[in-house]
Amino acid sequence: MKKDKNLPDRDDSVLLDVKNVTMKFTKYDVRVDSLKELVTRAFKGDLKHEKFVCLRNISFQIRKGEAVAVIGRNGVGKSTLLKIVSGILRPTRGYARAYGRISPLLQLGAGFDGNATGIENIYLNAAIMGYTKKEIDAKLSEILEFSELGDFIHSPVKTYSSGMLARLGFSIAISMEAEIMLIDEILAVGDMAFQKKCYQKLTELKAKGLTFLIVSHSESVKNLCDRAIWIERGHLVADGDAKLIFDRYAKMMLNA
């Protein structure tokens, strides 16, 4: 197949390319006293609504081996951005393209079958991420060791605490070692010992050349990331050195 001469050459070092991403949601003004009234008004077209712009013209690229933090106050669109990058959401305008296998860790228990055991969910989640049974078999002992769940791995995950879910989800994501890891606030969950263990593992993976996009308010992420992207009210307001951006953000929050 001949290459279209009108298309620019892609930089092979770029693993994530986000261009002019805008995301609009429909926000309904629902003031009803019952479900029956809600359904009736919906059929009559009597529900007031407006378009809410969550993200506006967000553009950036992430290259192989970069560890990038996405920071900003709650509700500014950080988690929505990660869902767009992972392919869960389609933007209203623009695009987000990934050139490599993605390992998304966006929400505790996301994709877990509550009635299935921990070990069954390992295979389920890794398969959803695109791994074969042979690849999962090769990583299974590493996942089990990192999670430290012991015999609980054979229990249904609906019996797990939030900390146990964090251990299982994180263990799957980081053990499979995809080219691109998307992490949404998960580092704030679990006990201090497990958090430290996760940071150590991420540091090892970064040294091996893996790429990270991390949403976090934690100052400790500043030491893991080379770069930070600051989003405020749906706009990208700063993109640069992680320590400098975190310091600017901290000053803004103190004066808010």
C-alpha positions as CSV (number, residue, x, y, z in Angstrom):
1,M,0.0,0.0,0.0
2,K,1.4,3.4,-1.0
3,K,1.8,6.1,1.5
4,D,-0.3,9.2,1.1
5,K,2.2,12.0,0.4
6,N,-0.2,14.5,1.9
7,L,0.1,12.9,5.3
8,P,3.1,14.0,7.5
9,D,5.6,11.4,8.6
10,R,4.9,10.2,12.2
11,D,7.6,10.5,14.7
12,D,8.1,6.9,15.9
13,S,9.0,8.1,19.4
14,V,5.5,9.4,19.9
15,L,3.2,6.9,21.7
16,L,0.3,9.2,22.5
17,D,-1.0,11.9,20.2
18,V,-3.8,14.1,21.5
19,K,-5.0,16.7,19.1
20,N,-7.7,19.4,19.7
21,V,-9.7,17.2,21.9
22,T,-13.0,18.8,22.9
23,M,-15.6,16.9,25.0
24,K,-19.2,18.1,25.5
25,F,-21.8,16.5,27.7
26,T,-25.5,17.1,27.9
27,K,-26.4,18.3,31.4
28,Y,-30.1,18.0,32.4
29,D,-31.8,20.2,34.9
30,V,-33.8,17.4,36.6
31,R,-36.1,18.6,39.4
32,V,-38.6,15.9,39.8
33,D,-40.2,14.1,42.8
34,S,-40.4,10.6,41.3
35,L,-39.1,8.3,38.6
36,K,-42.6,8.3,37.0
37,E,-42.5,12.1,36.7
38,L,-39.0,11.9,35.2
39,V,-40.0,9.4,32.5
40,T,-43.2,11.4,31.7
41,R,-41.3,14.6,31.3
42,A,-38.7,12.8,29.2
43,F,-41.3,11.5,26.8
44,K,-42.9,15.0,26.5
45,G,-39.5,16.5,25.8
46,D,-40.0,18.7,28.9
47,L,-36.5,18.2,30.5
48,K,-34.4,21.3,30.4
49,H,-30.8,20.6,29.3
50,E,-27.7,22.4,28.2
51,K,-24.3,21.5,26.7
52,F,-21.4,21.3,29.2
53,V,-17.9,21.6,27.8
54,C,-15.7,19.3,29.9
55,L,-12.5,19.6,27.8
56,R,-11.7,22.3,25.2
57,N,-9.1,22.0,22.5
58,I,-6.6,19.9,24.4
59,S,-3.4,19.0,22.5
60,F,-0.2,17.3,23.5
61,Q,2.1,14.4,22.6
62,I,3.8,11.9,24.9
63,R,6.9,10.1,23.8
64,K,8.3,6.7,24.6
65,G,9.7,6.6,28.1
66,E,8.0,9.7,29.4
67,A,6.2,9.7,32.8
68,V,3.6,12.5,32.6
69,A,1.3,13.7,35.4
70,V,-2.1,15.2,34.7
71,I,-3.0,17.6,37.5
72,G,-5.8,20.0,38.3
73,R,-8.7,20.4,40.6
74,N,-11.6,18.0,40.9
75,G,-14.1,18.2,38.0
76,V,-11.8,19.8,35.4
77,G,-11.8,16.8,33.0
78,K,-8.7,14.9,34.0
79,S,-10.4,11.5,34.3
80,T,-12.4,12.2,31.2
81,L,-9.2,12.8,29.3
82,L,-7.8,9.4,30.3
83,K,-11.0,7.7,29.3
84,I,-10.7,9.3,25.8
85,V,-7.1,8.3,25.5
86,S,-8.0,4.7,26.5
87,G,-10.8,4.6,24.0
88,I,-13.6,4.3,26.5
89,L,-15.0,7.7,25.4
90,R,-15.0,9.3,22.0
91,P,-14.4,13.0,22.0
92,T,-16.9,15.4,20.5
93,R,-14.1,16.9,18.4
94,G,-10.4,16.1,17.8
95,Y,-8.7,12.8,18.4
96,A,-6.5,10.8,20.7
97,R,-4.3,8.1,19.1
98,A,-2.2,5.5,20.9
99,Y,0.7,3.8,19.1
100,G,1.2,0.8,21.4
101,R,-0.6,-1.5,23.8
102,I,-2.4,0.4,26.6
103,S,-2.8,-0.8,30.2
104,P,-5.5,1.3,31.7
105,L,-6.0,1.5,35.5
106,L,-8.8,4.0,35.6
107,Q,-11.2,2.9,38.3
108,L,-11.1,0.4,41.1
109,G,-12.9,-2.8,40.1
110,A,-13.6,-1.6,36.6
111,G,-14.1,-4.7,34.4
112,F,-14.1,-7.1,37.3
113,D,-16.8,-9.8,37.6
114,G,-17.9,-9.7,41.2
115,N,-18.9,-13.3,41.2
116,A,-15.7,-14.5,39.7
117,T,-12.6,-15.2,41.8
118,G,-9.5,-13.0,41.9
119,I,-7.6,-15.4,39.7
120,E,-10.4,-15.7,37.2
121,N,-10.5,-11.9,37.0
122,I,-6.8,-11.8,36.3
123,Y,-7.4,-13.8,33.1
124,L,-10.5,-11.8,32.3
125,N,-8.9,-8.3,32.7
126,A,-5.7,-9.3,31.0
127,A,-7.7,-10.8,28.1
128,I,-9.6,-7.5,27.8
129,M,-6.3,-5.7,27.5
130,G,-5.4,-7.9,24.6
131,Y,-3.1,-10.5,26.1
132,T,-3.2,-14.2,25.2
133,K,-3.6,-17.0,27.8
134,K,0.0,-18.0,27.2
135,E,1.1,-14.4,28.0
136,I,-1.0,-14.3,31.1
137,D,0.2,-17.7,32.3
138,A,3.8,-16.4,32.0
139,K,2.9,-13.4,34.3
140,L,0.5,-15.1,36.7
141,S,3.0,-15.9,39.5
142,E,4.3,-12.3,39.4
143,I,0.8,-10.9,39.6
144,L,0.0,-13.2,42.6
145,E,3.2,-12.3,44.4
146,F,2.8,-8.6,43.9
147,S,-0.9,-8.5,45.0
148,E,-0.1,-10.3,48.3
149,L,-3.7,-11.5,48.4
150,G,-2.8,-15.0,49.5
151,D,-5.7,-17.5,49.6
152,F,-8.2,-14.6,49.0
153,I,-7.2,-14.9,45.3
154,H,-9.5,-17.9,45.1
155,S,-12.5,-15.9,46.6
156,P,-15.1,-13.9,44.6
157,V,-13.9,-10.3,44.2
158,K,-17.3,-9.0,45.5
159,T,-16.0,-10.0,49.0
160,Y,-12.9,-7.9,48.6
161,S,-12.3,-4.6,50.3
162,S,-11.4,-1.5,48.3
163,G,-7.8,-2.0,49.3
164,M,-7.8,-5.6,48.0
165,L,-9.4,-4.5,44.7
166,A,-6.6,-1.9,44.4
167,R,-4.0,-4.5,45.0
168,L,-5.4,-6.9,42.4
169,G,-6.1,-4.2,39.7
170,F,-2.7,-2.6,40.1
171,S,-0.9,-5.9,40.1
172,I,-2.5,-6.9,36.8
173,A,-1.8,-3.6,35.2
174,I,1.9,-3.3,36.1
175,S,2.8,-6.9,35.8
176,M,1.6,-7.1,32.1
177,E,3.9,-4.2,31.3
178,A,2.1,-2.6,28.3
179,E,3.9,0.1,26.4
180,I,1.6,2.8,27.8
181,M,0.1,2.8,31.3
182,L,-2.9,5.0,32.2
183,I,-3.3,5.5,36.0
184,D,-6.2,7.5,37.5
185,E,-5.8,8.3,41.2
186,I,-5.2,4.7,42.1
187,L,-1.9,5.5,43.9
188,A,-3.9,7.2,46.6
189,V,-5.6,3.9,47.5
190,G,-4.3,1.2,49.8
191,D,-2.1,1.1,52.8
192,M,1.2,3.0,52.9
193,A,3.4,-0.1,52.5
194,F,1.5,-1.1,49.3
195,Q,1.7,2.5,47.9
196,K,5.4,2.5,48.5
197,K,5.7,-0.8,46.7
198,C,3.7,0.5,43.8
199,Y,6.0,3.6,43.4
200,Q,9.1,1.4,43.5
201,K,7.6,-0.8,40.8
202,L,6.7,2.1,38.6
203,T,10.2,3.5,39.1
204,E,11.6,0.2,37.8
205,L,9.2,0.1,34.8
206,K,10.1,3.7,34.0
207,A,13.8,2.7,34.0
208,K,12.9,-0.1,31.5
209,G,11.4,2.5,29.1
210,L,7.7,2.2,29.8
211,T,5.5,5.2,29.3
212,F,3.0,6.6,32.0
213,L,0.1,9.1,32.0
214,I,-0.9,9.5,35.6
215,V,-3.8,11.5,37.1
216,S,-2.9,12.3,40.7
217,H,-3.0,15.1,43.3
218,S,-0.1,13.4,45.2
219,E,3.1,15.4,45.6
220,S,5.0,12.2,45.5
221,V,4.1,11.7,41.8
222,K,6.2,14.8,41.2
223,N,9.3,12.7,41.9
224,L,8.2,10.0,39.5
225,C,7.1,12.2,36.6
226,D,9.4,14.1,34.2
227,R,6.5,16.3,33.0
228,A,3.2,17.6,34.1
229,I,0.1,18.7,32.2
230,W,-2.1,21.2,34.2
231,I,-5.8,21.3,33.2
232,E,-8.1,24.0,34.6
233,R,-11.8,24.4,33.7
234,G,-11.3,22.2,30.7
235,H,-8.3,24.1,29.3
236,L,-4.7,23.1,29.2
237,V,-3.0,25.9,31.1
238,A,0.5,24.6,31.4
239,D,2.7,21.7,30.1
240,G,6.3,21.4,31.2
241,D,8.7,20.3,33.9
242,A,6.8,18.3,36.5
243,K,8.4,20.0,39.6
244,L,7.8,23.5,38.2
245,I,4.2,22.8,37.2
246,F,3.5,21.2,40.6
247,D,4.9,24.1,42.4
248,R,2.8,26.6,40.4
249,Y,-0.3,24.5,41.0
250,A,0.4,24.3,44.7
251,K,0.8,28.1,45.0
252,M,-2.5,28.6,43.1
253,M,-4.3,26.2,45.5
254,L,-2.9,28.0,48.5
255,N,-4.2,31.3,47.2
256,A,-7.5,30.0,46.0
